[in-house]
């Protein structure tokens, strides 16, 4: 009797597990569900305070911007499931080195110094640095006029490095994000901001008419997606996906949406 009871209980357990595997509604997983479950995950991070590349939509609370849409398009093409995170720009490389994230897509300029610490994808955007001042300022006309001036910058950026070449460090105020630096300028607490051209331009376009850009754009900088050293497979997949979306028009579509013009 005990043996029979044990057999019945075992049979019920096996049946229950089979039902759970198929699904509560009795249907088998769809091909799409099975496909998504098999996708490798790519954890990508950015400092989501750098509009129009990455920022938080005040209406929805979701991360939006050029970089956000770009990495999603690359993941779709390369077969990755994307997990997007926001973290401070100056902590991105350390997070890559600790393998806390798989990629940093945060308007990061490819430099020789950074290439010693991380690997980069092919360039996906060409930019440059520019000087922003108060709209009423008639004295500062470009980089050559910044010596001895109070400058605000975002920590860990090429803008910060450029400012350090121009004036004394005690004249520089460092912020964790670009918006803070530009607001400091808008409020008259500093004389200038050295920052990436598209970010300063976007800040002004959002109604901040108290700020203007002066002088020429300094040097052509190229942004790349940073990955941990030695992750060649990830780099190759991202490069192949970038090439593909440039060929099929998806890249142009995303670029025009966020910058209002065709890629240069």
Secondary structure by P-SEA (a helix, b strand, c coil): caaaaaaaaaaaaaaaaaaaaaccccccccaaaaaaaabbbbbccccccccccccccccccccccaaaaaaaaaaaaaccbbbbbbccccaaaaaaaacccccccccccccaaaaaccccccccbbbbbbbbcccccccccccccccccbbbbccccaaaaaaaaccccccbbbbccaaaaaaaaaacccccccccaaaaaaaaaccccccccccccccbbbbbbbccccaaaaaaaaaaaaaaaaaaaaaaaaaaaacccccc
